[in-house]
Amino acid sequence: MEVLSVVIPAYNEEDGIGEIVERVLATRAELQDCGAALELIVVDDGSRDRTAELVREYPDVRLVQHPTNYGYGAALKTGFARATGQWLGFLDADGTYPPEHFPALLCAGRAQGADLVIGSRMAGAESQMPMSRRVGNIFFATLVSLIGNRRISDSASGMRVIRREALARLYPLPDGLNFTPVMSTRAIHETLSMVEVPIPYAERVGRSKLTIVGDGTRFLQSIVWTALSYNPVRILGAIGVACVALALLIGLVLLAVRLQGITELGTWGTLAVFLAQVLAVSGVSIFSLGATFNYLVSLFHKEPVRQGLFGKPIFDPPLDRQFGWMGLLAVLAGLLVGAVSLGFGFAGWPVSRLWLYLLGSAMLILVGVQLMISWVVMRVLEGLNQRALLVTADMNGRAGDVLAASPLAEELAFDEQLAL
């Protein structure tokens, strides 16, 4: 029979720890119907009240104590390290999550072959969650879903069941309250099999340790930085595309105004020109940075490069492989526009009729140079990545398989022909 090890992190929870322990222990019969035994572990995270003393009154509960308060996530990781079960579950000690739903979570995970089962407070079940926290949870769940290109309704739920084998792919995880949103973000990017089971949510016993502004900011930072460690171009690329699109819009408006014969701009017009220049150059730089980081991430993890802003490659070949000719074309276009503008200037045209075109020329040249530099950097990183994959394949006698799937296959084959 499999074992479900339930971990309860507790910090100064004397008012509610006894009730939640008894409710967890009461699920043993239902868990047995699901083919699992129960192991309950309470991690006292440096409590200064009677939490540990009350837990000792239950002989069927294992108590682990931290000498001081290490944090919510740290307590969970201590519990996971001491657990013996093939499945790991956890919930808060404050009575907000219903332990009676552990059998449903475990059965759903086993039936669907899931690595992670999340008890979702946002999936339609009865909830007493305050509106401010509900809005925050909707925001973070939407952010995680957009970044990971996979729908999740409750990214910060504190009641989950995890297959032990999946834990290594979820680590490292933080020690604080941002433990759960980081876990959700990692699970999506690690392509773990996830299931959400609706659960009710109740008001906690005692005072909440969660602060909306402080912990909300920490959640946001953790989600973004975790996602950047997997697929940087999804975030940076989206920002870069937005900047370039806005710059193009401003440029088209300015060009339309110029074609109407207006050669002098006021304060707002000058600001628009400044913004267009900054947005265009910054947008291309940010997009290139994201694409470059993707190659570094793939090199670090020794896995294929993740492509596309929306989970799938939009361009074939990928857009970053076209940066070379795009950059060259932009530089040539900029030089052409600049040369023609200067020609008209030497012919007697006033600067008031040429300044916009000269600025456009400079912007095209800068963008083109940035694209070509990025193309060179990414091709070098791609070569290093392919070398690492080919070394592994050679050691296992599968070099042909890797080479056939490699974007550099044609270049390498051509090099071999020259050598012959």
N, C-alpha and C positions, 0 to 999 in steps of 0.2 A: 504494500500500500504506500502511495506517495504521501509526503508530508508537506503541509502548508505551514511555514514559519511566519507568524505575525509579529511584527515589531511595533512597539508603541514607544515613541520618544516622549519623555515627560520632564518638564521643568516647572517646579512649584505647582503641581496639579493635585494637591491633597483633596481639594473639594470634589473632584470628579474621577480620580484614578480608580477608586474601588468599583464604581458603577460600570465604567468602560471595560475593566478587566472581567467582571462577571458577565457582561454582555458578549464579550469575545468567547469566553469559555462556554457559554451557552450554545454556541454554533457547532460544537463538536459532533452532535448527532447528524446534523444536516451535511456537514463536511464528509462524514463517513458514508452517507448516501451518495456523495459525489466521488467516493473512492479515495479519500484523503484523511490523514490524521492531523491533529492540530498541535503545533508547538508555539507557545506564547512567550515572548521575550519583552520585558520592559527595560528600557535604557533610561536610568535616572541621570539626567544631564546636569549634575551639580546642583540639585535642588537644595534650598535652604529651609524647606518646610518638612512635613511628615510624609512626603510622597514615598520614599524608599521604605519607611517603616510600615506603611499601609500595604505595599506590594508584598512584603515578606509574609503577610498573613495568608497568602495563597500558595500552598505547596506545589501547585501545578504550574506555577509561573517562574520563569528564570529571570532573575534580577541582575542587571549589569549597571555599575555605577561609574560615572565620570567624576574625577576629583573636583572639577570645576566646570562651569558652563562652556561647552565647546560649540554649541549651535545645533539647530534642528537637523540639518543634513549630516553633521558629524555623528549625532546620536543614531540616526538611521544606518549609517555605514558601519558603526560599531555593532549594531544589532545584526546586520546582514553577515558580518564576519563571524559572529558567534552562532548563527543559525545553521541548522543541519538539513532543512527541507529542500526538496527539489523545486518548490515554489516559495517565493518570498512575498509577503504582504505587509502593508503598513497602514496605519491611520493615526490621527491625532488623539491625544488623551483627553480632549476637552468635551467630548460628547457630541461634536458637530456632525461626525460621519457615522453611518449606521453599520456596525459590525455584522448585523444580521444579514447583510448583503454579500459577505465574503463567499458563502457557498455559490451564489449566483455568479460572482466574478470568476471564481475558480472553474466552475463548470463551463462558462463561456470560453475561457482561455483554453481549456482542454479540448472542448468540442471543435473550436475553430483553429486550433494549432497556433494560438497567439503567443507572442513573446512578452507582451505587455497588455494588461487589462486595466483600464482606467474607469473608476467610478465617477461618472460625469454628473455634476450638479446642475449642468446647463442643458440637459437633454430632455427636459420635459417633466421630470419628477417634481414632487412637492419640495419647495425650498423656502427657507426663512432667511435667506441671505439678504443683508442690507443692500439698498439700491446702489450705493457708492461702490461697493465691492462687486456687485453684479456687473455694473458697467465696466469696471476694471478688468474683470475676468473675460468679458466679451471682447474687449480691446486686445488683451494679450493672446487669447485663443485665435482671433482673426489674424494678428501679426504672425504668430507661429505658422498658421495655415498658409498665409501668403508667402512667407519666406521659404517654407518647406514644400510648397505645392501639394499639400495634402491636408484635407479637412480634419480638424480636431475641435471639439466643442468646449473642452475644459482642460486647458494646458497646465493649470496650477492645482488640480485636484490633489488632496492629501490622502486619498484612499485608493490603493492600487495593488495589483497582484502581478508579480514578475517571474518569468521562468529564470531559474538560476543561471542557466547557460548564457542568457542574454545580458547578464550584469556586466561582464567584462567589456561589452561593446558600448555600454552606457557610461562607464567610468572614463575619465574622472568626473566627479560631481561635486558641487560646492558644499561647504559646511553650513551655510545659512538657510534662511527660509526660501531662497531662490533655487533650492534643490529640485523641486518638482517642475518648474518651467524649463530648466536646463535639461532635465531628463526627457521631457516631451520633445524638445528641439533636437536632442541627440537621437532619440528613437526614430524620428522622422527621417533625419539625414542618414542614419545607419540602415534605413529601409527595414526596420524591424516590423514584424507583424503586430498590429495594434487593434484592440477592440475596445469600444466604449460601452459601458452598461449604465443606464440611468439609475441614479440613487437619490433619495431625499436628503435634505440638508437642514440641520437644526441650529438654533442659537447656541453658542458655546457656554460652558459652565465656567464662570470666572471672567477675568479681564483678558481681552485679546492681546497677543504679543505682536500682532501685525500692524504696521503703520502704513497708511495709504500712500503718502508721499515718499517716505524713505524707502520702504520695501518695493513700492511701485517702480521707482527709479532704478532700484537694483534689479528688479525683474526685467525691465526693458534693456538695460545694459547687458545682462547675462544672456538674454535671448539673441540679441544682435551679435555679440561677440562669439557666441557658440556657433551661430549660423555662418559667420565669417570664416570660422576655422574649417568649414566643410565646402561651401560654395560661395566664395566672395563675390563673384561676378553677379550673382542673383541680387545682391543688395547694391553693391557699388555700380554695377551695370545699369540697374534701374534708375539710380540717381543720375548717372551720366547721361542716359538717354533722355531723361526729363530735362536736364540742363540744355542739351543740344537742341531739343525740340522747342524749348522756350526761346533760345537764341535765334533759331530759324524764324520763328513767328515774329519776333521783334525785328529781325532783318528784313522780312518781307514787308512789314508795315513801313519801315524806314525807306525801303526802295520805292514803295508806292507813293509815299510823300514826296520823295525826290523826283520821281517821274512827273509829278504834277507841277513841277517848277519851283518847289519850295526848297531853297538852298540854305536857309538859316533856321536853326532850331533854338528853342528856348531852353529853360532849365530842365524841363521834363524830357525834351528830346535828347539833350545831351546825356541825361541820366540813362535813357533807353539805349543809346549807342554804347555807353560804358558797360551796361549790364549785358548787352549782346556779346561784346568782346570777351568779358570775363566768363560768362556762361558757356560760350562755345569752347574756349580753350580749356576751362575747368571740366566741362562735361566729357570731352574726349580724354582728358588726363585721368579722370575718375574711372571711366569705363575701361580704359587701358590698364589701369592699376588693378581693377577687379579681375580682368582676364589674366593678367600676369600672375596674380595671387593664386588663381585656380591651377596654374601650372606648378607653382611652388607647393600647393597643397597635395596635388597628385604625386609630385616627386617625393614628398615626405611620406605619404601613405603607400607609395608604390602601387598605385591603382590608376586606371584610365582617367583622363581629364573630364570633369563634369562640364557639359556644354549647355548653353541656352539659359535665358532668363526665366523661362516658364517650365522647366523640367525636361524639355526636349529641344534639340537643336533647331533653331529657326532657319538658319542658313546652311546650305550644303555646297561647298565645304563651310565649316564654321566661320563666323564673321572675323575672328581674330586672324585667321589665315589669309584674309583678304586685306589686312591692314597695309601690307607692302604696296600694292598697286593703288590702293585708295589714298595713301599718303603721298605717293609720287604724283598722282593726278591732282591732288589738292595743291601741292607745291607748284606744279606747272601752271595750274589755273591761277594761282596767286601771282606768280611771276608775270603771266600774260596780262592779267588785269592791271598790275602795277606798271608794266611797261607801256601799255596803251594809255593809262592815265598820265604818266609822266610825259609821254609823247604829246598829248593834248596840252599839257602844261607848258612845254617848251614852244608849242604853237601859239601860245598866248591866252589859253583859257585861264580864268581866275581860279584860285585855290578853292573858293567857295563852291565851285561846281565839281571839284575833283576829290575833296577830302573824304567823302563817304566811300568812294571807290578805292582810295588809297588805304583806308582803314580795313576795308574788306580784303584787300590784297594781303595786308600784313596778317590778318586773322587766318586766311587760308594757308599761308606759308607756315605759320606757327602750328596750326592743327596738323598739316601734312608732315612736318618734321616730327611731331609727337607720335603720329601713327607709325611712321617708319622706324623710329627708335623702338617703339613697343613691339613691332613686328620682329625686329632683330632679336630683342631680349626673349620673346616667347619662342622663337625658333630654337634658340640656344637651350632654353629650359625644356623644350619638347625633345630635343636631341638627348639631353641628360636623362629625361624620363624614360625614353625608349631604350637607352643604354641599360638602365637599371632593370627594365622588363626583360630585355634580351639576355642579360647576364643570368637572371633567374631561369629563363626558358632554356638557355644553353646547359645550365646545371642539371635540368630535368629532362633534357633531350626533346624540348618542344619549341625550338627556335623558329621553325617554319610556321607554326601556328601564330606566334606573336608577330612575326614579320608580315604575314599575310594580312593581318588586321591593322597593321601600323600605317599611319598617315605618311610615314617616311619610307614606305616600302619601295616606291618608284625611285626615290633618290638613292637608296642603298643598293638597289638592283643595278642602277646605272653606274654606280661607283665600282661594283664588282665587274661589270663588263669592261670598264676602263682598265681595271687591274689585269684582266686577262689579255 
